[in-house]
Amino acid sequence: MDLDAITEYSALHAKPNGLVLQYGTAGFRTKAEHLDHVMFRMGLLAVLRSKQTKSTIGVMVTASHNPEEDNGVKLVDPLGEMLAPSWEEHATCLANAEEQDMPRVLMDISVKAAVNLQQDAFVVIGRDTRPSSEKLSQSVIDGVTVLEGQFHDYGLVTTPQLHYMVCCRNTSGRYGKATIEGYYEKLSRAFLELTNQAFCSGDDYRSLKVDCANGIGALKLREMEHYISQGLSVQLFNDGTKGKLNHLCGADFVKSHQKPPEGMEMKANERCCSFDGDADRIVYYYLDVDGHFHLIDGDKIATLISSFLKELLLEIGESLNIGVVQTAYANGSSTRYLEEVMKVPVYCTKTGVKHLHHKAQEFDIGVYFEANGHGTVLFSKAAETKIKQLAKESEDKKKEAAKMLENVIDLFNQAAGDAISDMLVIEAILTRKGLTVQQWDALYTDLPNRQLKVKVADRQVISTTDAERQVVTPLGLQEAINDLVKTYKLSRAFVRPSGTEDIVRVYAEADSQVSWGSSTGKCKVRVQLRG
């Protein structure tokens, strides 16, 4: 390791005085002008991680659903998963080290992580469409090259596509070809095979309006259009030709504001969906004949998918276990429907995709979706092997069901939540089952719910347990919540501290908005913290 060269290069990417950042589930995110030094240092860290794992590591430059003036960076581990927690700590230490200490911190990480500095390293890099992303991506490359790592720059890709590329490269092509064309070909082939023999093939089932949040999803879905045109016609809105990234559009806007994005042309009962800025989240929605807006979020997506998978498993007659993983923010109606109607077990984890992904790996088939629309389905190696064997050897309906499951495996991006992949899965299921968006929405009725944030002096006053659904401290707070909750039907509420800022997040749901005691139908929740 040439510390003199690193020091020289680092001076060209100097850290602003006093800036402190925390690597979390979303990596680093802040205003783009503060991130040059972080990008350079994450290039360095990616090389160390690659040397330690003897694998390709990914670096994605994006701030997802954040405003256009923000940016961020996240590292992708060997199987396309999120960075290991111990390396999140290394990332935070390295990003926050003062300029004169940075080489020493880099060496400390190498020692603590037992990195063989003589090992070759390979890093792949991707970026979204933000004006700042190309320059910041070059800063990552500077960090990689000064440590003599090799790299491939994929340029403009969605976040899930970069996760996919990392997984492909580290599985010797068994997962797929590590090219954009390979991604399109694998997904489109599985999608078209699933829809070719569909029960319903009318035009209504083949047309979908997509809000692309003026982000990278528009470019990539446009590239993919001709691959899937035999099975689906997509009409793109907020495609980046005008309008700012994530401004009054995108999955996060639609979910949080419970209304259509600006720039979307909607008619009654038309099926529409929104991606977020880096295309790893998706939500569906429609307007009814009275003009009322109906949101179909990650909970209903998980319900549709897991119901379909459960039906196929019953047809093949195999005892593969399926589990659905949610967070505390999942609507109670979705949990009850899955457990009581579909007889599918549901598990709850702490908030954050990495927690859901890890839990989903425990099942033969693990379905996970956050309510915000980020999620996917994981298949164990044993389940994949069994399903592929049945697709070859079985006969009649069992063979057909196994073949469908085989295509579903190929259609999901198991490395990460992927709006394009999830969209194709949903469209295939709706087509095969002959379901309209209204019939899908009618599977169950969401309980009215509210979320709010309360600013506090010190979020660490609150600690939680039971997947963040129960308060441990301060004493008496959970008892007060329990007393409120038991006075309303089908009610549930919890509070949890933010992971990054001094706010407390509050969630409440019940069978009626009015029952929360507000003439305007808004849920009133009051949290007092002392000490």
ZAMARGU-4260 file (C-alpha; in steps of 0.2 Angstrom, whole numbers, plus 5000, padded with zeros to 4 digits):
<rodrens>
0) 5000/5000/5000 | 5008/5016/4994 | 5003/5028/5008 | 5012/5043/5000 | 5002/5041/4984
5) 4986/5039/4994 | 4990/5055/5004 | 4993/5064/4988 | 4977/5059/4979 | 4967/5062/4995
10) 4972/5080/4995 | 4963/5082/4979 | 4948/5075/4987 | 4949/5084/5004 | 4937/5082/5018
15) 4927/5097/5024 | 4931/5102/5041 | 4919/5096/5054 | 4908/5085/5043 | 4902/5069/5051
20) 4892/5056/5041 | 4885/5039/5046 | 4885/5024/5035 | 4867/5016/5036 | 4855/5005/5026
25) 4856/5018/5012 | 4874/5020/5013 | 4880/5038/5014 | 4868/5052/5009 | 4869/5071/5010
30) 4871/5086/4999 | 4881/5081/4983 | 4894/5095/4986 | 4899/5087/5003 | 4903/5070/4995
35) 4919/5071/4985 | 4930/5064/4999 | 4918/5051/5004 | 4917/5044/4986 | 4936/5043/4985
40) 4937/5034/5001 | 4924/5022/4997 | 4934/5018/4982 | 4948/5014/4993 | 4937/5004/5005
45) 4930/4994/4990 | 4947/4988/4985 | 4951/4982/5003 | 4934/4973/5004 | 4937/4965/4987
50) 4955/4959/4993 | 4947/4952/5009 | 4933/4943/5001 | 4943/4938/4985 | 4928/4944/4976
55) 4921/4958/4965 | 4913/4972/4975 | 4901/4985/4969 | 4900/5004/4972 | 4884/5013/4967
60) 4883/5031/4966 | 4865/5036/4970 | 4853/5044/4983 | 4838/5034/4978 | 4822/5044/4982
65) 4831/5059/4989 | 4830/5076/4980 | 4841/5079/4965 | 4853/5090/4974 | 4858/5076/4986
70) 4869/5061/4982 | 4875/5046/4990 | 4885/5030/4989 | 4883/5012/4994 | 4894/4997/4993
75) 4888/4980/4987 | 4895/4964/4994 | 4899/4948/4984 | 4882/4940/4982 | 4874/4957/4978
80) 4869/4959/4996 | 4871/4975/5006 | 4888/4978/5015 | 4892/4968/5030 | 4888/4977/5047
85) 4907/4977/5052 | 4912/4985/5036 | 4898/4998/5038 | 4908/5003/5054 | 4924/5004/5044
90) 4915/5015/5031 | 4910/5027/5044 | 4927/5028/5052 | 4936/5030/5035 | 4923/5044/5029
95) 4925/5054/5045 | 4944/5053/5048 | 4952/5069/5047 | 4964/5072/5032 | 4980/5069/5041
100) 4973/5053/5050 | 4965/5045/5034 | 4980/5034/5029 | 4982/5027/5047 | 4964/5023/5048
105) 4965/5014/5031 | 4979/5004/5038 | 4970/5000/5054 | 4955/4993/5044 | 4967/4982/5034
110) 4974/4975/5050 | 4957/4973/5059 | 4949/4965/5044 | 4965/4954/5040 | 4966/4960/5022
115) 4979/4952/5012 | 4986/4968/5003 | 4994/4957/4990 | 4978/4950/4984 | 4971/4956/4967
120) 4955/4967/4968 | 4941/4971/4956 | 4927/4984/4958 | 4912/4988/4948 | 4904/5005/4948
125) 4887/5012/4943 | 4878/5028/4944 | 4861/5036/4943 | 4856/5051/4932 | 4859/5065/4945
130) 4870/5080/4938 | 4883/5076/4951 | 4884/5058/4949 | 4897/5057/4934 | 4910/5067/4943
135) 4907/5058/4960 | 4909/5042/4951 | 4926/5047/4945 | 4931/5051/4963 | 4927/5033/4967
140) 4938/5027/4952 | 4952/5038/4959 | 4951/5029/4975 | 4951/5012/4967 | 4966/5015/4955
145) 4977/5023/4968 | 4976/5006/4978 | 4980/4997/4961 | 4963/4989/4960 | 4955/4984/4944
150) 4938/4991/4939 | 4923/4991/4927 | 4912/5006/4925 | 4895/5001/4920 | 4890/5020/4919
155) 4871/5023/4920 | 4862/5008/4929 | 4849/5006/4941 | 4854/5001/4959 | 4847/4984/4957
160) 4856/4981/4941 | 4872/4984/4949 | 4868/4972/4963 | 4864/4960/4949 | 4880/4962/4940
165) 4890/4959/4956 | 4881/4943/4959 | 4883/4937/4942 | 4902/4941/4942 | 4904/4931/4959
170) 4895/4916/4954 | 4904/4913/4938 | 4889/4917/4927 | 4878/4904/4935 | 4866/4918/4940
175) 4866/4926/4923 | 4877/4936/4912 | 4885/4951/4920 | 4879/4963/4906 | 4864/4975/4904
180) 4859/4964/4889 | 4861/4948/4899 | 4849/4956/4913 | 4836/4961/4900 | 4837/4944/4891
185) 4835/4934/4907 | 4820/4944/4914 | 4811/4945/4898 | 4813/4927/4893 | 4805/4922/4910
190) 4792/4935/4909 | 4786/4930/4891 | 4786/4912/4895 | 4775/4915/4911 | 4763/4926/4901
195) 4762/4916/4884 | 4749/4903/4891 | 4740/4916/4901 | 4721/4914/4905 | 4718/4932/4899
200) 4727/4941/4885 | 4716/4956/4882 | 4723/4973/4878 | 4718/4979/4896 | 4730/4967/4904
205) 4745/4971/4892 | 4745/4990/4895 | 4753/4999/4910 | 4757/5017/4914 | 4774/5019/4923
210) 4780/5035/4932 | 4799/5034/4932 | 4802/5048/4944 | 4813/5057/4931 | 4826/5045/4936
215) 4837/5031/4929 | 4822/5019/4928 | 4816/5028/4913 | 4832/5025/4903 | 4833/5007/4907
220) 4814/5003/4905 | 4815/5012/4888 | 4830/5000/4883 | 4820/4985/4889 | 4804/4989/4880
225) 4807/4979/4864 | 4812/4964/4875 | 4795/4963/4883 | 4783/4971/4870 | 4775/4954/4865
230) 4769/4953/4883 | 4767/4971/4890 | 4765/4988/4883 | 4772/5002/4894 | 4769/5020/4893
235) 4782/5031/4902 | 4779/5047/4912 | 4791/5058/4921 | 4804/5050/4910 | 4818/5063/4913
240) 4815/5074/4898 | 4807/5087/4909 | 4805/5089/4927 | 4817/5086/4942 | 4822/5069/4949
245) 4809/5064/4962 | 4800/5081/4962 | 4782/5078/4965 | 4783/5061/4958 | 4790/5043/4961
250) 4786/5029/4973 | 4791/5038/4989 | 4780/5054/4984 | 4765/5043/4979 | 4766/5032/4995
255) 4769/5046/5007 | 4756/5059/5000 | 4743/5045/4995 | 4740/5053/4978 | 4745/5052/4960
260) 4762/5059/4954 | 4762/5075/4944 | 4764/5072/4926 | 4754/5056/4925 | 4739/5055/4914
265) 4726/5044/4923 | 4709/5038/4917 | 4697/5028/4929 | 4702/5010/4933 | 4719/5012/4923
270) 4733/5002/4931 | 4748/5013/4935 | 4764/5011/4945 | 4778/5022/4951 | 4797/5018/4953
275) 4808/5028/4964 | 4824/5038/4958 | 4835/5023/4957 | 4822/5010/4953 | 4823/4999/4968
280) 4805/5003/4974 | 4788/5001/4966 | 4770/5005/4971 | 4754/5003/4961 | 4738/5013/4961
285) 4723/5018/4951 | 4708/5030/4951 | 4691/5023/4953 | 4675/5029/4943 | 4672/5042/4957
290) 4690/5049/4955 | 4695/5042/4972 | 4714/5037/4973 | 4718/5019/4978 | 4736/5015/4983
295) 4743/4997/4981 | 4759/4997/4992 | 4772/4984/4996 | 4760/4975/5008 | 4748/4971/4994
300) 4762/4967/4982 | 4769/4954/4995 | 4751/4947/4997 | 4748/4945/4978 | 4765/4937/4976
305) 4765/4925/4991 | 4747/4919/4987 | 4753/4915/4969 | 4768/4905/4975 | 4758/4896/4988
310) 4745/4890/4975 | 4760/4884/4964 | 4768/4875/4979 | 4751/4866/4982 | 4750/4861/4964
315) 4768/4853/4964 | 4764/4844/4980 | 4781/4848/4988 | 4783/4853/5006 | 4794/4868/5003
320) 4791/4881/5016 | 4787/4899/5012 | 4788/4914/5024 | 4783/4932/5022 | 4794/4945/5031
325) 4787/4962/5036 | 4792/4976/5047 | 4781/4984/5060 | 4775/4997/5047 | 4766/4983/5038
330) 4747/4986/5038 | 4738/4974/5051 | 4726/4969/5038 | 4739/4962/5026 | 4746/4952/5041
335) 4729/4945/5045 | 4725/4941/5027 | 4741/4931/5025 | 4740/4922/5041 | 4722/4918/5042
340) 4716/4917/5024 | 4731/4911/5014 | 4739/4902/5029 | 4756/4909/5025 | 4767/4912/5041
345) 4772/4930/5043 | 4788/4936/5052 | 4792/4954/5058 | 4810/4961/5058 | 4818/4978/5063
350) 4816/4991/5050 | 4829/4991/5036 | 4830/4980/5020 | 4846/4971/5027 | 4835/4964/5041
355) 4821/4958/5030 | 4834/4950/5017 | 4843/4941/5031 | 4827/4934/5038 | 4820/4929/5021
360) 4836/4918/5018 | 4830/4906/5032 | 4816/4899/5021 | 4815/4888/5005 | 4805/4903/4998
365) 4806/4920/5007 | 4795/4934/5002 | 4800/4951/5009 | 4793/4969/5005 | 4793/4985/5015
370) 4777/4995/5014 | 4786/5008/5004 | 4788/4995/4989 | 4805/4989/4991 | 4807/4970/4991
375) 4810/4954/4982 | 4808/4935/4984 | 4823/4923/4989 | 4824/4905/4984 | 4836/4893/4993
380) 4848/4883/4983 | 4838/4867/4988 | 4822/4874/4983 | 4829/4879/4966 | 4836/4862/4963
385) 4820/4853/4968 | 4809/4865/4957 | 4820/4863/4942 | 4820/4844/4944 | 4801/4844/4945
390) 4800/4855/4929 | 4810/4841/4920 | 4803/4825/4927 | 4785/4829/4932 | 4770/4827/4921
395) 4754/4837/4917 | 4749/4850/4929 | 4763/4847/4941 | 4776/4849/4927 | 4767/4865/4922
400) 4767/4872/4939 | 4785/4868/4942 | 4790/4876/4925 | 4780/4892/4931 | 4790/4892/4947
405) 4806/4890/4937 | 4802/4905/4927 | 4797/4915/4943 | 4814/4911/4950 | 4822/4919/4935
410) 4811/4934/4934 | 4815/4939/4952 | 4831/4949/4955 | 4836/4940/4971 | 4851/4951/4974
415) 4840/4966/4979 | 4823/4974/4978 | 4821/4979/4959 | 4806/4989/4953 | 4808/4983/4935
420) 4809/4965/4940 | 4795/4966/4953 | 4784/4975/4940 | 4786/4961/4927 | 4782/4948/4941
425) 4766/4957/4946 | 4761/4959/4928 | 4764/4941/4924 | 4753/4936/4940 | 4739/4948/4936
430) 4739/4941/4918 | 4739/4923/4923 | 4726/4925/4936 | 4715/4936/4925 | 4715/4949/4939
435) 4711/4967/4937 | 4720/4980/4948 | 4703/4983/4957 | 4701/4964/4960 | 4719/4964/4967
440) 4716/4979/4978 | 4700/4970/4985 | 4709/4956/4992 | 4708/4965/5009 | 4705/4983/5015
445) 4719/4992/5023 | 4717/4998/5041 | 4717/5017/5042 | 4735/5022/5048 | 4745/5037/5051
450) 4764/5041/5053 | 4773/5056/5060 | 4790/5062/5067 | 4793/5070/5083 | 4809/5080/5086
455) 4818/5076/5102 | 4833/5082/5111 | 4841/5064/5112 | 4833/5049/5102 | 4843/5037/5113
460) 4831/5040/5127 | 4820/5028/5118 | 4825/5010/5116 | 4815/4996/5109 | 4813/4977/5107
465) 4802/4964/5098 | 4807/4971/5080 | 4805/4989/5087 | 4787/4986/5091 | 4789/4987/5110
470) 4797/5001/5120 | 4809/4996/5134 | 4814/5014/5139 | 4808/5026/5146 | 4799/5016/5158
475) 4780/5019/5157 | 4779/5024/5139 | 4774/5006/5133 | 4761/5005/5146 | 4754/5022/5141
480) 4753/5016/5122 | 4745/5000/5128 | 4731/5009/5137 | 4728/5020/5122 | 4728/5005/5110
485) 4716/4994/5120 | 4702/5007/5119 | 4700/5005/5100 | 4696/4991/5088 | 4710/4982/5078
490) 4722/4995/5084 | 4740/4995/5085 | 4754/5008/5088 | 4772/5010/5091 | 4786/5022/5093
495) 4804/5020/5088 | 4820/5031/5087 | 4827/5036/5070 | 4843/5028/5066 | 4852/5044/5060
500) 4843/5059/5067 | 4836/5065/5084 | 4818/5061/5080 | 4806/5048/5086 | 4794/5040/5073
505) 4776/5036/5078 | 4765/5024/5069 | 4746/5020/5073 | 4732/5011/5065 | 4714/5006/5069
510) 4698/5001/5061 | 4693/5019/5058 | 4701/5036/5057 | 4687/5044/5066 | 4689/5033/5081
515) 4705/5042/5085 | 4695/5057/5091 | 4698/5069/5078 | 4683/5078/5068 | 4695/5079/5053
520) 4698/5061/5053 | 4717/5063/5057 | 4726/5052/5070 | 4732/5061/5085 | 4747/5054/5094
525) 4756/5063/5107 | 4773/5058/5113 | 4782/5066/5128 | 4800/5063/5133 | 4808/5069/5148
530) 4825/5067/5155
</rodrens>
